[in-house]
């Protein structure tokens, strides 16, 4: 499928931590894209009430316990979230977010399966095309936001991060088009080959 | 708050909107990216959206002609969306551009509801400046410092004044001589009694007698403002009184007149370059030209920092520069009565590629009459205006470069036949000659002679000269990065000089700009399209870097040089610079092979 006809859904989660076993999702945001166009008006953001409260993360995100008390649980809005997750799921280090979502959907009795695009991996690949070896520090969302000329005075809100991610992805798509890469399958192929070679900096 | 909201908030006129209204706009918002050269909308369309540039640059075109730029934070498509009219221009992305695309219905809702928001467009977009009055009262709108500068800083002309008993005819003559649209009627102490403008002149023509005194026709009492007041007050005063000319006073005495045009030209740097051009053409003294030149440098620097590119800028600068030089020569020649000569520019000015810190590079071709004193006067006047003298003394006041046509021919003949280093250097300088003022017949004659007397030997030596300094490219990238890179030495010279060699070899002499020369070389099949486009891109990129580098220096009131340090470059710039220098290097290889430079001369 041509990139310009594809549907993407750029997501970001706020969680209490990165441990899939014990940490919780406390906010979900998504910004849909139709081809290279970001549909800001259809973006969505919700807080999610965790089953058990974890005080430390609440402080960290600036989300108060009070806010979460009034929020729906994931199960209550799992259908809503599922319908919004149309097309290919895009995010920064998106694998972690997707793993969290899978776990939550599973609990709600929903099978969640999507193709994904990680903008950090894509950035690494684009860098290599230009003969640059990007370090992990160059690939953090903060670094990308800066390098793409998107000023972030306000961050660590899932919706803001999702939007920045969408803007970065949009420009990455433009760069890919210039290399003559205009199909979704090519991009997915590139990323899966990239994933394999990622071993070289893990070990 | 999501980022688009944050961005909108900071931009006029969205900053006038309430929370709800911004949300209205956001509910119809999409973010679209337009690759370089793609069309955003064509002329003759009714638009469905208003476009706000988030990054990049849009050009508005009438046919192929570029009319205006729309850059970050600026809007386009408002008129068509609001009035449902057809667009008159085509919008095309000049760089990769990201736009916030706002649904026209949402935009209109807010437009109809919020008078502050809509009057912003009515005044600035449709240029109906009368309704400015209401807006003007809302001071907080104009945080721009331009509006806070003192009136006297904008006034460049000495006031044109007359006594109350003078005849209208004499006074109009005075206005005509000074090329102004108004004359201030003053008393013995230079205090204003009234003002007489082009508008009042109509009444004289219709009902008056031009030999009568001006008292009966002037507007009185005159409206004036103190020189220390901000520009902003001057503009509101003019609008409140419905006048176009406002008298500026210092201690009650007339010290100038400001027009609404003067003020508006302060608003937009690009329109101010146009205004400066007009001003330089209308100027009658060296002092006025000096002011024009100073302002031009600042305006250009600002535009460069806004992201305008080298070719567009250098074209504008060259026009203003040429106009200033022409005017200077006209003013000086009144005193010296110089005739039968052509004033020539060489170097970057000859190539129409000058940017900010460019020295004088000029010469005279004449028919035998000694013009040294005249040339000296022009060189001095130009230096006074702010164009520095050439340290290597390539100037018309140098007796070597101020000779008759036959001597010039002999120079070229000698240079072509004895290619010693000095002569090769002269050729590099003078082959970029371009006539600025005077008798172009002389220039054409010289050009014809050059074309007929080029020698292959000289061409090979010029090729050697263009390839001898190689860019510092090593296996690991750019060498000696820490010391900074001399963009002129390693980037601009090798390309400009190399292209000149090819141009000369193919008898392309009437074109002096590197861009035009390359285009001609492609036409003649000397360069392939690939080589030419990468060469042009590199050239423009390096020139852009240098321009930005010098602009920063100008804005911060320092001098500009050609050495760029790594700190100034972001990662991508550095990468592109490396690529550009590689292209320079392979272009040099091409020249070396073509002219067998390596095999010795």
Interface residues (C-beta under 8 A of the other chain):
Chain A: X36 X37 X38 X39 X40 X41 X43 X130 X132 X147 X149 X150 X152 X153 X154 X157 X159 X160 X163 X164 X166 X167 X170 X171 X173 X174 X177 X178
Chain B: X1 X2 X3 X4 X6 X26 X27 X28 X29 X30 X31 X32 X33 X35 X55 X96 X98 X101 X570 X571 X572 X575
